[in-house]
Amino acid sequence: MASKIISIREKIYEKLKKLKGPRESFSDVIERLISSQKKDPLKYFGIGKNLPERFFKDFEEIIIQAKEAEKKESKIKLSEIWNERK
């Protein structure tokens, strides 16, 4: 396994050290922290960074419902167009 040497500030090292489990390497800690982050840019930028977690869950649910409604509407329109051509 290849490895790289990186430089971090002492404060960051101490924080990582506190997060590290007894059988965990620093690479394990960093990987765990990176993989646990959500990839939602709204959460970390602009006004999104101050919004509660429930907002993002509600927002995601609304988007899913809107997509489902759009699918149903598209099927109805397609059916109407198909029936007009018969």
MOPAC internal coordinates of N, CA, C and O (Angstrom, degrees):
PM7 1SCF
backbone

  N    0.0000 0     0.00 0     0.00 0    0    0    0
  C    1.4441 1     0.00 0     0.00 0    1    0    0
  C    1.5263 1   108.27 1     0.00 0    2    1    0
  O    1.2310 1   120.91 1   -51.33 1    3    2    1
  N    1.3342 1   115.87 1   128.67 1    3    2    1
  C    1.4534 1   120.92 1   179.02 1    5    3    2
  C    1.5248 1   109.69 1   -75.58 1    6    5    3
  O    1.2310 1   121.24 1   -27.25 1    7    6    5
  N    1.3161 1   115.23 1   152.75 1    7    6    5
  C    1.4638 1   118.91 1   177.45 1    9    7    6
  C    1.5159 1   109.12 1  -138.55 1   10    9    7
  O    1.2310 1   120.95 1   -20.27 1   11   10    9
  N    1.3121 1   115.80 1   159.73 1   11   10    9
  C    1.4552 1   123.32 1   179.29 1   13   11   10
  C    1.5194 1   108.35 1  -128.56 1   14   13   11
  O    1.2310 1   120.67 1   -32.12 1   15   14   13
  N    1.2843 1   116.33 1   147.88 1   15   14   13
  C    1.4595 1   121.56 1   174.77 1   17   15   14
  C    1.5179 1   107.26 1   -97.61 1   18   17   15
  O    1.2310 1   120.99 1   -51.45 1   19   18   17
  N    1.3370 1   115.71 1   128.55 1   19   18   17
  C    1.4644 1   120.09 1   177.48 1   21   19   18
  C    1.5243 1   109.07 1  -123.72 1   22   21   19
  O    1.2310 1   121.58 1   -19.22 1   23   22   21
  N    1.2966 1   114.58 1   160.78 1   23   22   21
  C    1.4621 1   120.37 1   178.48 1   25   23   22
  C    1.5245 1   108.31 1  -114.39 1   26   25   23
  O    1.2310 1   121.01 1   -50.08 1   27   26   25
  N    1.3339 1   115.68 1   129.92 1   27   26   25
  C    1.4594 1   120.34 1   177.05 1   29   27   26
  C    1.5224 1   108.90 1  -131.84 1   30   29   27
  O    1.2310 1   121.47 1   -23.35 1   31   30   29
  N    1.3086 1   114.79 1   156.65 1   31   30   29
  C    1.4680 1   119.02 1   178.73 1   33   31   30
  C    1.5304 1   109.86 1   -67.94 1   34   33   31
  O    1.2310 1   120.75 1   -26.49 1   35   34   33
  N    1.3075 1   116.17 1   153.51 1   35   34   33
  C    1.4679 1   122.43 1  -178.95 1   37   35   34
  C    1.5283 1   111.80 1   -56.88 1   38   37   35
  O    1.2310 1   120.11 1   138.67 1   39   38   37
  N    1.3355 1   117.39 1   -41.33 1   39   38   37
  C    1.4674 1   120.83 1  -179.64 1   41   39   38
  C    1.5204 1   111.21 1   -62.17 1   42   41   39
  O    1.2310 1   120.85 1   139.89 1   43   42   41
  N    1.3246 1   115.98 1   -40.11 1   43   42   41
  C    1.4548 1   120.34 1   179.08 1   45   43   42
  C    1.5226 1   110.38 1   -67.42 1   46   45   43
  O    1.2310 1   120.49 1   138.80 1   47   46   45
  N    1.3149 1   116.67 1   -41.20 1   47   46   45
  C    1.4653 1   121.23 1   177.16 1   49   47   46
  C    1.5264 1   110.27 1   -57.78 1   50   49   47
  O    1.2310 1   120.45 1   134.05 1   51   50   49
  N    1.3186 1   116.74 1   -45.95 1   51   50   49
  C    1.4705 1   121.13 1  -179.14 1   53   51   50
  C    1.5345 1   110.78 1   -63.39 1   54   53   51
  O    1.2310 1   120.24 1   140.91 1   55   54   53
  N    1.3361 1   117.15 1   -39.09 1   55   54   53
  C    1.4656 1   120.44 1   178.10 1   57   55   54
  C    1.5299 1   110.40 1   -65.41 1   58   57   55
  O    1.2310 1   120.67 1   135.55 1   59   58   57
  N    1.3277 1   116.33 1   -44.45 1   59   58   57
  C    1.4653 1   119.92 1   178.23 1   61   59   58
  C    1.5281 1   111.02 1   -62.48 1   62   61   59
  O    1.2310 1   120.98 1   140.69 1   63   62   61
  N    1.3138 1   115.74 1   -39.31 1   63   62   61
  C    1.4600 1   121.71 1  -179.32 1   65   63   62
  C    1.5391 1   110.21 1   -61.57 1   66   65   63
  O    1.2310 1   120.53 1   140.66 1   67   66   65
  N    1.3455 1   116.60 1   -39.34 1   67   66   65
  C    1.4624 1   120.64 1   178.97 1   69   67   66
  C    1.5297 1   111.44 1   -69.19 1   70   69   67
  O    1.2310 1   120.39 1   149.47 1   71   70   69
  N    1.3238 1   116.86 1   -30.53 1   71   70   69
  C    1.4723 1   121.30 1  -179.22 1   73   71   70
  C    1.5252 1   112.49 1   -81.05 1   74   73   71
  O    1.2310 1   120.82 1   162.15 1   75   74   73
  N    1.3132 1   116.05 1   -17.85 1   75   74   73
  C    1.4629 1   121.81 1  -174.11 1   77   75   74
  C    1.5205 1   111.01 1   -74.85 1   78   77   75
  O    1.2310 1   121.24 1   -49.42 1   79   78   77
  N    1.3282 1   115.24 1   130.58 1   79   78   77
  C    1.4584 1   120.65 1   175.35 1   81   79   78
  C    1.5196 1   110.34 1   -77.42 1   82   81   79
  O    1.2310 1   120.12 1   -11.78 1   83   82   81
  N    1.3433 1   117.38 1   168.22 1   83   82   81
  C    1.4731 1   120.75 1  -176.51 1   85   83   82
  C    1.5326 1   113.81 1   -62.38 1   86   85   83
  O    1.2310 1   119.96 1   148.51 1   87   86   85
  N    1.3109 1   117.69 1   -31.49 1   87   86   85
  C    1.4735 1   120.45 1  -179.34 1   89   87   86
  C    1.5255 1   111.63 1  -110.36 1   90   89   87
  O    1.2310 1   120.96 1  -160.11 1   91   90   89
  N    1.3134 1   115.77 1    19.89 1   91   90   89
  C    1.4543 1   120.91 1  -175.28 1   93   91   90
  C    1.5305 1   110.10 1  -107.14 1   94   93   91
  O    1.2310 1   121.03 1   -39.99 1   95   94   93
  N    1.3188 1   115.63 1   140.01 1   95   94   93
  C    1.4666 1   119.88 1   174.77 1   97   95   94
  C    1.5274 1   108.50 1   -88.24 1   98   97   95
  O    1.2310 1   120.50 1   -12.85 1   99   98   97
  N    1.3195 1   116.65 1   167.15 1   99   98   97
  C    1.4574 1   119.82 1   175.80 1  101   99   98
  C    1.5357 1   110.08 1   -63.24 1  102  101   99
  O    1.2310 1   120.25 1   145.03 1  103  102  101
  N    1.3178 1   117.12 1   -34.97 1  103  102  101
  C    1.4690 1   120.29 1   175.95 1  105  103  102
  C    1.5198 1   110.49 1   -60.91 1  106  105  103
  O    1.2310 1   120.54 1   139.69 1  107  106  105
  N    1.3424 1   116.57 1   -40.31 1  107  106  105
  C    1.4669 1   120.87 1   177.83 1  109  107  106
  C    1.5248 1   110.90 1   -61.91 1  110  109  107
  O    1.2310 1   120.59 1   136.54 1  111  110  109
  N    1.3206 1   116.48 1   -43.46 1  111  110  109
  C    1.4679 1   121.35 1  -179.98 1  113  111  110
  C    1.5243 1   110.14 1   -62.47 1  114  113  111
  O    1.2310 1   120.70 1   131.49 1  115  114  113
  N    1.3147 1   116.27 1   -48.51 1  115  114  113
  C    1.4587 1   120.53 1  -178.81 1  117  115  114
  C    1.5209 1   110.38 1   -62.68 1  118  117  115
  O    1.2310 1   120.20 1   136.48 1  119  118  117
  N    1.3257 1   117.23 1   -43.52 1  119  118  117
  C    1.4611 1   120.98 1   178.72 1  121  119  118
  C    1.5332 1   110.86 1   -62.02 1  122  121  119
  O    1.2310 1   120.32 1   137.23 1  123  122  121
  N    1.3354 1   116.99 1   -42.77 1  123  122  121
  C    1.4625 1   121.08 1   178.87 1  125  123  122
  C    1.5231 1   110.96 1   -61.26 1  126  125  123
  O    1.2310 1   120.70 1   136.13 1  127  126  125
  N    1.3339 1   116.27 1   -43.87 1  127  126  125
  C    1.4622 1   120.47 1  -179.58 1  129  127  126
  C    1.5230 1   111.64 1   -65.55 1  130  129  127
  O    1.2310 1   120.65 1   138.12 1  131  130  129
  N    1.3134 1   116.36 1   -41.88 1  131  130  129
  C    1.4676 1   120.31 1  -179.41 1  133  131  130
  C    1.5245 1   110.69 1   -67.46 1  134  133  131
  O    1.2310 1   120.38 1   135.42 1  135  134  133
  N    1.3240 1   116.88 1   -44.58 1  135  134  133
  C    1.4700 1   119.42 1  -176.48 1  137  135  134
  C    1.5226 1   112.46 1   -71.59 1  138  137  135
  O    1.2310 1   119.85 1   158.21 1  139  138  137
  N    1.3174 1   117.88 1   -21.79 1  139  138  137
  C    1.4659 1   119.66 1  -179.38 1  141  139  138
  C    1.5219 1   112.63 1   -83.77 1  142  141  139
  O    1.2310 1   120.40 1   169.22 1  143  142  141
  N    1.3165 1   116.84 1   -10.78 1  143  142  141
  C    1.4632 1   119.79 1   179.31 1  145  143  142
  C    1.5128 1   110.52 1   -73.28 1  146  145  143
  O    1.2310 1   121.20 1   -40.03 1  147  146  145
  N    1.3227 1   115.31 1   139.97 1  147  146  145
  C    1.4643 1   119.83 1   173.29 1  149  147  146
  C    1.5260 1   107.24 1   -77.90 1  150  149  147
  O    1.2310 1   122.03 1   -29.56 1  151  150  149
  N    1.2941 1   113.73 1   150.44 1  151  150  149
  C    1.4593 1   119.31 1  -178.68 1  153  151  150
  C    1.5246 1   111.77 1   -97.06 1  154  153  151
  O    1.2310 1   120.40 1  -153.91 1  155  154  153
  N    1.3188 1   116.84 1    26.09 1  155  154  153
  C    1.4519 1   121.71 1  -177.31 1  157  155  154
  C    1.5309 1   110.15 1   -91.01 1  158  157  155
  O    1.2310 1   119.74 1   -72.39 1  159  158  157
  N    1.3402 1   118.10 1   107.61 1  159  158  157
  C    1.4627 1   119.80 1  -177.06 1  161  159  158
  C    1.5189 1   113.49 1   -63.49 1  162  161  159
  O    1.2310 1   119.60 1   151.53 1  163  162  161
  N    1.3353 1   118.37 1   -28.47 1  163  162  161
  C    1.4628 1   120.06 1   179.05 1  165  163  162
  C    1.5174 1   111.85 1   -61.54 1  166  165  163
  O    1.2310 1   120.96 1   150.00 1  167  166  165
  N    1.3176 1   115.77 1   -30.00 1  167  166  165
  C    1.4553 1   120.05 1  -177.18 1  169  167  166
  C    1.5289 1   112.04 1   -70.41 1  170  169  167
  O    1.2310 1   120.06 1   153.19 1  171  170  169
  N    1.3070 1   117.49 1   -26.81 1  171  170  169
  C    1.4503 1   120.40 1  -172.72 1  173  171  170
  C    1.5265 1   114.61 1  -110.42 1  174  173  171
  O    1.2310 1   120.11 1   171.00 1  175  174  173
  N    1.3275 1   117.39 1    -9.00 1  175  174  173
  C    1.4546 1   120.00 1  -176.97 1  177  175  174
  C    1.5232 1   110.77 1  -127.87 1  178  177  175
  O    1.2310 1   121.07 1   -25.77 1  179  178  177
  N    1.3089 1   115.56 1   154.23 1  179  178  177
  C    1.4542 1   121.01 1   175.50 1  181  179  178
  C    1.5091 1   112.44 1    58.80 1  182  181  179
  O    1.2310 1   120.71 1    34.17 1  183  182  181
  N    1.3265 1   116.25 1  -145.83 1  183  182  181
  C    1.4582 1   119.82 1  -177.47 1  185  183  182
  C    1.5233 1   111.86 1   -70.41 1  186  185  183
  O    1.2310 1   120.11 1   159.04 1  187  186  185
  N    1.3150 1   117.39 1   -20.96 1  187  186  185
  C    1.4574 1   121.20 1  -178.13 1  189  187  186
  C    1.5113 1   113.54 1   -60.41 1  190  189  187
  O    1.2310 1   120.07 1   150.56 1  191  190  189
  N    1.3191 1   117.47 1   -29.44 1  191  190  189
  C    1.4631 1   119.06 1  -176.39 1  193  191  190
  C    1.5262 1   112.52 1   -67.45 1  194  193  191
  O    1.2310 1   120.13 1   162.14 1  195  194  193
  N    1.3395 1   117.36 1   -17.86 1  195  194  193
  C    1.4591 1   120.63 1  -179.30 1  197  195  194
  C    1.5229 1   113.06 1  -100.59 1  198  197  195
  O    1.2310 1   120.03 1  -178.24 1  199  198  197
  N    1.3098 1   117.55 1     1.76 1  199  198  197
  C    1.4581 1   120.83 1  -177.49 1  201  199  198
  C    1.5273 1   110.80 1   -87.55 1  202  201  199
  O    1.2310 1   120.41 1   -32.65 1  203  202  201
  N    1.3341 1   116.82 1   147.35 1  203  202  201
  C    1.4699 1   119.72 1   179.45 1  205  203  202
  C    1.5264 1   111.45 1   -71.14 1  206  205  203
  O    1.2310 1   121.06 1   -22.43 1  207  206  205
  N    1.3236 1   115.58 1   157.57 1  207  206  205
  C    1.4659 1   122.12 1  -178.07 1  209  207  206
  C    1.5304 1   111.29 1   -57.64 1  210  209  207
  O    1.2310 1   119.88 1   142.88 1  211  210  209
  N    1.3300 1   117.84 1   -37.12 1  211  210  209
  C    1.4631 1   120.88 1  -178.36 1  213  211  210
  C    1.5229 1   111.58 1   -61.02 1  214  213  211
  O    1.2310 1   120.51 1   150.04 1  215  214  213
  N    1.3443 1   116.63 1   -29.96 1  215  214  213
  C    1.4590 1   120.07 1   177.86 1  217  215  214
  C    1.5190 1   110.25 1   -59.24 1  218  217  215
  O    1.2310 1   120.20 1   135.74 1  219  218  217
  N    1.3234 1   117.23 1   -44.26 1  219  218  217
  C    1.4580 1   121.53 1  -177.34 1  221  219  218
  C    1.5210 1   111.48 1   -68.21 1  222  221  219
  O    1.2310 1   120.61 1   143.73 1  223  222  221
  N    1.3230 1   116.43 1   -36.27 1  223  222  221
  C    1.4676 1   119.65 1   177.07 1  225  223  222
  C    1.5231 1   110.05 1   -67.26 1  226  225  223
  O    1.2310 1   120.50 1   135.99 1  227  226  225
  N    1.3399 1   116.64 1   -44.01 1  227  226  225
  C    1.4678 1   120.45 1   177.64 1  229  227  226
  C    1.5241 1   110.94 1   -63.08 1  230  229  227
  O    1.2310 1   120.50 1   137.21 1  231  230  229
  N    1.3181 1   116.65 1   -42.79 1  231  230  229
  C    1.4638 1   122.46 1  -179.83 1  233  231  230
  C    1.5289 1   110.13 1   -61.18 1  234  233  231
  O    1.2310 1   120.94 1   135.51 1  235  234  233
  N    1.3262 1   115.81 1   -44.49 1  235  234  233
  C    1.4617 1   120.72 1   179.17 1  237  235  234
  C    1.5334 1   110.48 1   -62.48 1  238  237  235
  O    1.2310 1   120.41 1   137.90 1  239  238  237
  N    1.3266 1   116.82 1   -42.10 1  239  238  237
  C    1.4669 1   120.94 1   179.22 1  241  239  238
  C    1.5277 1   110.97 1   -63.44 1  242  241  239
  O    1.2310 1   120.25 1   138.82 1  243  242  241
  N    1.3244 1   117.12 1   -41.18 1  243  242  241
  C    1.4658 1   121.26 1   178.56 1  245  243  242
  C    1.5242 1   110.41 1   -62.25 1  246  245  243
  O    1.2310 1   120.41 1   138.09 1  247  246  245
  N    1.3163 1   116.82 1   -41.91 1  247  246  245
  C    1.4667 1   120.96 1   179.13 1  249  247  246
  C    1.5328 1   109.81 1   -63.41 1  250  249  247
  O    1.2310 1   120.23 1   136.44 1  251  250  249
  N    1.3268 1   117.17 1   -43.56 1  251  250  249
  C    1.4657 1   120.94 1   179.61 1  253  251  250
  C    1.5264 1   110.09 1   -61.83 1  254  253  251
  O    1.2310 1   120.57 1   135.15 1  255  254  253
  N    1.3444 1   116.52 1   -44.85 1  255  254  253
  C    1.4678 1   120.32 1   179.02 1  257  255  254
  C    1.5301 1   111.34 1   -63.03 1  258  257  255
  O    1.2310 1   120.39 1   139.40 1  259  258  257
  N    1.3257 1   116.85 1   -40.60 1  259  258  257
  C    1.4683 1   120.79 1   179.20 1  261  259  258
  C    1.5265 1   110.77 1   -64.11 1  262  261  259
  O    1.2310 1   120.44 1   139.65 1  263  262  261
  N    1.3139 1   116.76 1   -40.35 1  263  262  261
  C    1.4643 1   120.19 1   178.56 1  265  263  262
  C    1.5231 1   110.78 1   -64.76 1  266  265  263
  O    1.2310 1   120.52 1   138.26 1  267  266  265
  N    1.3226 1   116.60 1   -41.74 1  267  266  265
  C    1.4675 1   120.21 1   178.20 1  269  267  266
  C    1.5265 1   110.80 1   -63.34 1  270  269  267
  O    1.2310 1   120.30 1   137.05 1  271  270  269
  N    1.3333 1   117.03 1   -42.95 1  271  270  269
  C    1.4645 1   121.01 1   178.40 1  273  271  270
  C    1.5243 1   110.32 1   -63.34 1  274  273  271
  O    1.2310 1   120.62 1   140.39 1  275  274  273
  N    1.3278 1   116.42 1   -39.61 1  275  274  273
  C    1.4642 1   120.49 1   178.98 1  277  275  274
  C    1.5273 1   110.73 1   -65.21 1  278  277  275
  O    1.2310 1   120.11 1   141.11 1  279  278  277
  N    1.3347 1   117.39 1   -38.89 1  279  278  277
  C    1.4644 1   120.88 1   177.18 1  281  279  278
  C    1.5209 1   110.69 1   -61.33 1  282  281  279
  O    1.2310 1   121.04 1   133.49 1  283  282  281
  N    1.3361 1   115.62 1   -46.51 1  283  282  281
  C    1.4721 1   119.86 1  -179.73 1  285  283  282
  C    1.5263 1   110.61 1   -61.40 1  286  285  283
  O    1.2310 1   120.64 1   135.56 1  287  286  285
  N    1.3294 1   116.37 1   -44.44 1  287  286  285
  C    1.4619 1   121.04 1  -179.78 1  289  287  286
  C    1.5262 1   110.81 1   -63.32 1  290  289  287
  O    1.2310 1   120.53 1   138.73 1  291  290  289
  N    1.3142 1   116.59 1   -41.27 1  291  290  289
  C    1.4662 1   121.00 1   178.78 1  293  291  290
  C    1.5260 1   111.08 1   -63.39 1  294  293  291
  O    1.2310 1   120.29 1   139.63 1  295  294  293
  N    1.3363 1   117.04 1   -40.37 1  295  294  293
  C    1.4648 1   120.75 1   178.75 1  297  295  294
  C    1.5276 1   110.32 1   -63.77 1  298  297  295
  O    1.2310 1   120.49 1   138.40 1  299  298  297
  N    1.3291 1   116.67 1   -41.60 1  299  298  297
  C    1.4667 1   120.95 1   179.43 1  301  299  298
  C    1.5280 1   110.13 1   -63.60 1  302  301  299
  O    1.2310 1   120.39 1   132.52 1  303  302  301
  N    1.3345 1   116.86 1   -47.48 1  303  302  301
  C    1.4699 1   120.73 1   179.56 1  305  303  302
  C    1.5238 1   111.13 1   -61.96 1  306  305  303
  O    1.2310 1   120.61 1   137.44 1  307  306  305
  N    1.3258 1   116.44 1   -42.56 1  307  306  305
  C    1.4604 1   120.49 1   179.27 1  309  307  306
  C    1.5287 1   110.50 1   -62.98 1  310  309  307
  O    1.2310 1   121.03 1   138.42 1  311  310  309
  N    1.3256 1   115.63 1   -41.58 1  311  310  309
  C    1.4573 1   120.62 1   177.94 1  313  311  310
  C    1.5298 1   110.89 1   -62.55 1  314  313  311
  O    1.2310 1   120.18 1   137.94 1  315  314  313
  N    1.3334 1   117.26 1   -42.06 1  315  314  313
  C    1.4626 1   121.68 1   178.61 1  317  315  314
  C    1.5260 1   110.83 1   -62.96 1  318  317  315
  O    1.2310 1   120.77 1   135.20 1  319  318  317
  N    1.3155 1   116.14 1   -44.80 1  319  318  317
  C    1.4683 1   120.63 1   179.23 1  321  319  318
  C    1.5230 1   109.94 1   -63.04 1  322  321  319
  O    1.2310 1   120.73 1   137.07 1  323  322  321
  N    1.3384 1   116.22 1   -42.93 1  323  322  321
  C    1.4574 1   121.31 1  -179.13 1  325  323  322
  C    1.5226 1   110.61 1   -62.38 1  326  325  323
  O    1.2310 1   121.00 1   136.73 1  327  326  325
  N    1.3333 1   115.70 1   -43.27 1  327  326  325
  C    1.4714 1   120.52 1  -178.16 1  329  327  326
  C    1.5486 1   110.83 1   -69.14 1  330  329  327
  O    1.2310 1   119.77 1   146.98 1  331  330  329
  N    1.3378 1   118.05 1   -33.02 1  331  330  329
  C    1.4621 1   121.19 1   177.34 1  333  331  330
  C    1.5178 1   111.49 1   -66.06 1  334  333  331
  O    1.2310 1   119.92 1   149.09 1  335  334  333
  N    1.2949 1   117.76 1   -30.91 1  335  334  333
  C    1.4772 1   122.03 1  -177.89 1  337  335  334
  C    1.5282 1   112.69 1   -81.80 1  338  337  335
  O    1.2310 1   120.13 1   167.31 1  339  338  337
  N    1.2912 1   117.37 1   -12.69 1  339  338  337
  C    1.4820 1   119.71 1  -178.95 1  341  339  338
  C    1.4904 1   111.74 1   -73.50 1  342  341  339
  O    1.2310 1   120.10 1   180.00 1  343  342  341

